[in-house]
Amino acid sequence: MRSLASYIMRGRMQAILVVVISAVLPLLFWLSAAAGSLVFLRRGFKDASSVIVWGLLPAVAMWVFGEPSVLLVMVGTLGLAALLRAGHSWNRVLLSSIVLGLFYGLILDVVLRDTFEVLGKVLEKALPQIEGKPVLPGELIGPLLVASSAVMLQLFSVVALMLARYWQAALYNPGGFGREFREVRLPLVPMLVLVSLMVLGPFIGPQFIVLASASSLVLLLAALALIHGLVAQKRLAGFWLVGLYVTLPLIMQLVYPLLVVLAIVDSLIDFRGRKSPEKGDDSANGEG
């Protein structure tokens, strides 16, 4: 992946090629967003504008043909990258991604409403029933489909930004991104707000399911940062992290709540403790 980052930063044409090609290839739109964000993080908007514009062209075309994900992730990732380039912490970037998830939910609910209605009817018939009633009420299926899709795009945006930051650090300040990510720990007040949104959101109304889901994703990412930090602090072997990411998709329903609870407890206790900061430049931009 470092060689790809090096190719992207070799020149404007190389960056445009990667951004455009990955935007039109199935399931690689997040790579397009990461490549555009890398140029933006390193060079700023003025130098990256031509690359971004070329990346937006296929994204807009995909929207016209009924696929809004490419454009949404591209714009959302660049928005988060703007916060990071302005010097804001990863804590603030992750919390801002909740707003991004809400934005995605509103757009998807309008653009793909017919699709979600068809899927909702299919799922309603396929779901098991208890005493003649479906396990999941039909009026909740639609909001759940919107929420899951929006949060997935929120995750793609954050992962694309992390990849761009990792590339930037790998090229100009090795280890910088690792130091940044391992320091992620949600302060007490934002954590309490997120927990309140998770608990109360679904009871306020179906439209708040997106808000609850987007909040839980931020806590999940904070828990992963905690685990990375503990592995580095205790100098454990890297296979612990490999094992985590291999098993996470397989037992997501079991591990997801545990990781969310872990992030909540970490905000209260701080498992990593008040360890002195690591030597070296904590910024991953490599620009001092």
N, C-alpha and C positions, 0 to 999 in steps of 0.2 A: 504493500500500500504506500510505502514511503516513495517508491519509484514513481508511482502514479502522481503523487503530490509534487514531486520534483518536475515531472513532465508538465503538469498544469502551470507551474510557476516559471516555466522556461520562456514563455511568451504568450502574447494575447491570442494568437491563432490556436495554440495548443490548448489553452484554457477554454476557448469557445468550442473547440471540437469535443472535448470531454463533456462540457455542460450540455451541449445540444444532443450528442449521441446518447448519453445516459438518460436524457429527458424523454426520448422517444422509445427507448428499450423498455420492455415490460418489467415492472417491479424494481427498476433502477432509478426512479425519479429522485429518491433521497440522495443518491450519489451526485446527481446534477446539482441539487441544493447545496451539498457539502462542497463541491468544487467551486461554485459561485461564491459561497461564503468564505472559502479560503482566500480567494483573490481579494474579496472585500476586507477581510480582517487584516490582511497584510498590506494592501496598497491603498485602502480607502475607497470611498464611493466614486470619486472622480475617475480614477484609473480603472475601477472595476465596472463602471457603468456600461461600457460596450459589451463586456462579457455577460452581464446580467440581462441586458436587452435581448441578446441573442438567445439566452436561456429562456426568457419569457415568451418568445415567439412560439416555440413548439408547445409550451405550457398552455398558452391561450388557445392554440389549435386543438389541443386535447380537450379543453373545456368545451369548445364548440361541439365536439363530437360526444359530449356527455360524460367526460372524465375530469372532474375538477381537482382531483387530488394533486396532480403535478403542479399546477399553479398555486394552490393553497400552501403546499409544503415549501415551495420555492420562496414565496413571499413571506411566509411565517418564519422560516429559518433565517432569512436576511434581516427580518425585524429583530429577532433575538440576537443575531450577530451584531447589530447596531448597538444594542445595549452592552454587549461584551466589549466591543471596541471602544465604547465610551468610558470604560473603566469600571462598570458595575460588576459586582460579584456574581458567582454562579448561583448563590442563594437567590438573589434578585432575579436572575435570568430564569431560573426554574419556577419561581413564583409567578413571573410574568407569563410563563407558558400556559398557566391556567386561563388567563384571558384569551390566549390563542386558541385553547380548546373550546371555549365558549363561542368564539368567532367561527371556528370550524363547524360547530354544531348548528349555528344559525344558518350558515351558508348551505350546508349539506341538507338541512331540513327543507330548504326552498328548492334547491337544484335537483335533489334526488328524491323528492317526496313520493312520486309515483312508484319509484323502485322500492322504497322502503315499505310502501303500502302492500305491494305485491309480496315481498318477502315476509311481511308481517302476517299476511293471510296464510301463507304456506307454513310458517312456523306454528301458527295457532292450531292448525290442523294436525301438525306432526307432534306437538307436545303432548305428553301423557296427561290423563285426567284423573281426578280424585272425586269420587261420588258424582260423576257427570259434569264436573267443573274443571276447566283447565288449570294446571299448576300455576301458570302465569297468566294473569288477566290480559285480555286482548288489548286494552287501552294502554298497557305498559310496554307492549312489545315494540311498538313504533319508537317511543322515546329511548328504549334500550338499544335499538339498532342505531339510532342517531348518535347516542352517547358512545357506544363502542367504536363506531367509525371515526367520530371526532377525536376521541382519545388516542386511537391508533395513529391518526395524522399528527396529533400533538407529540406522540412518542417519536415518530419519524422525524419531525422537525428538530427535536432535542438531540436525537442520535446523530442527525446530519450535522448539527452545529458542533457536537462533541468530536465528530470525525474531522471536521474542518480545523478545530482548535488543536487536535492531536497532530494533524499534518503540519500545522504552523509551528508547533513546538518541535516536532521531529526535524524539521528543516532548519530552524533558526534558534531554538533553545531547547535541546533535548531534556526531557524530564519535566518540562514546565507544566504541561497539561496534567500530568500525574499529580503534581503537588497541588494544583488548583482543585482538581476533582476530589482528592482525599480530604480537603479542608471543608467540603460542603457539610454543613450541619445547620438545620433550621433553628432559628431562635425560638424561644418559648412562646411568645405571643403569636407569630405567624403559624406555629404548629397548632396551637389551640384553635385558631381560626379555621385551619384546614380540617381539623378533627370535627369541629362543629358543622362545617359544610358537609362533610361526609355523612355525619349522623342525621342531621336535620334536613338536608337537601331533598332526599327522596320523599320525605313526609310533607314538605311544603307543596310539591307539585311535580308532575312528570318532567316538566321542562328543567327542573333543577337536578335531574339525574346526571346530566353532562357536567355540571359544576362539581358534584360529588365525585364523579369518576376522575375528572381532571385533577382534583385535589389529591386523591389517593395515588395517582401516578407520581406526583411530586414527592410524596412521602416514600414511595417505592424507590425512586432514584436517590433520595437522601440515604436510604438504608444501604443501597449498593455502594455509595460513596463511603459510608461507615465501614463496610466490610473491606473495601480496598484499603482504607486507612489502617484498620487493625492488622491486615495482612502485611502491610509495609512496616508498621510499627513493631510488630512481633517478628519481623524478618522470616515469615513463613514462605514455604515453597509456592510457586505460582500455580501449581496444579489445583490448589484449593479454589482459586478463582475460575479456572477452567471448568472444574466440576460444578461450580455454582451455575455458570451460564449454560452448561450442557443440560443440567437437570431442571433448570427453572422453567423452560417451556413445557417439559413433560409433566411436571406436578405443579403447574401454575396456581391452580385453585387452592392448593394446600399452602404453598410457600408465600404467595402474594400477601395474605393477611398477616402472616408471621413477620414478613419484612416491614410491612406498614407499622405494626406494633413496635418493632425494633427501632424504627426511626423516631417514633413518638417517645419511647423511653430514652433514647439517646439525647433528645432535646432537653429532657429533664435531668439526666445524670451526666452526660458527656463521657462515653466509654473511652474515648481517646485521651481524656485528661488534658491538663494544661502543659502539654509538652512544648519545649522550645521549638520555634520554627526551624525548618530545615535550611541549611545553608544554600546560598545561590539565589538567583532571581526567581521569585515565585510566579512572575508573569510568563505566560506561554507565548507572547507575541514576538519575543526575541528582539524587541526594539528598545529595551532598556526602560 
